[in-house]
Amino acid sequence: MAESRIPIRAFDLATASRRETTAVHALSTRLRAEAWPEDPPQALEDWERKLRTIPPYWTVGRWVAWRGEEAVAAASTYFYNTPHNRHIADADIGVLPEHRRRGIGKELLTRIVAAAEEEGKTLLIFGTDSALPVGRAFAERVGARPGMVSATNQLDLAHLDRALMARWRNDGPRDRFTLGWWIGPYPEEELEAICQLKDVMNTAPRDELQMEDWTWTPEMVRQGEAALAERRRERWTLYARHRPSGELAGFTEVFWDPAQKETLWQGDTGVLPKYRGRGLGKWLKATMIEKVLAERPCVVRVRTGNASSNAPMLAINHAMGFRLYKEWTIWQIEVAQARSYLAAG
């Protein structure tokens, strides 16, 4: 049964009515429950805050499909306002289960492709969840190809091997490195060095994804921190510094949302190539988890994302007790090819 004539309208939180906003939040809540069944629903005010606080290095477009006053599907796309990856449109489509396979996803894709063309983008990327095979079927039907397989891995802190964590901390190379903390915003005097350190994540696998290196600038870092503050998310960063040179050698970071207090998200962990093979990664991760256990006893699980080809980081995480929660496939398709698919009907 086709629903291709279902109304689809751009959605902007700043101009939407309260009824529309509440309806789109209800849609988001249902889609979130399907993807993350362990997690509590996101309160309306927290969801609104997230939509309002997009760092300026992104431009976002959103569309919603309606059946009467009910929001039944939504799509979004993010464009990079950076010197790199300006060819990419990063997209997402979500349709309620009872409205799938009726052409709504294709209609939403039409909006995404048109916006990408208007902005001069040439590549469309999007992710699909292994728990929702309908996403993979849609990607294959459109003609997209896998660019990278990644995983959300989860650590149940009740099963953490604390004796192992103590050994990793005790084995840390203290003779050559020292550890330090940045709680919240980074210090201004270190900002240039921090940008260079964060760029180490460009050495993580990207497999077949047609993406360029992400290069941080002090301005982008501050924009991201402002968005975090507005979303009321807390970031802890633990860094390692090389004693002889004073150079930042590695770091790990975690994010915590008091509105979702049982779940902690592990962000980036990176060590400069010339300092690898000395146990810094294990030392950083074990020291971070010690602080979490001591100061955030409400946290019961830690989640992190890893490329499935990132064997060194996966080895550390698996030893800590992280286990596969779900897999993601990042798909890519040229915007022109997506337009051809749409034109073919």
Secondary structure, 3 states (H helix, E strand, C coil): CCCCCCCEEECCCCCCCHHHHHHHHHHHHHHHHHHCCCCCCCCHHHHHHHHHCCCCCEEEEEEEEEECCEEEEEEEEEEECCCCCCCEEEEEEEECHHHCCCCHHHHHHHHHHHHHHHCCCCEEEEEEECCCHHHHHHHHHHCCEEEEEEEEEEEEHHHCCHHHHHHHHHCCCCCCEEEEEEECCCCHHHHHHHHHHHHHHHHCCCCCCCCCCCCCCHHHHHHHHHHHHHHCCEEEEEEEEECCCCCEEEEEEEEECHHHCCEEEEEEEEECHHHCCCCHHHHHHHHHHHHHHHHCCCCCEEEEEEECCCHHHHHHHHHHCCEEEEEEEEEEEEHHHHHHHHHHC
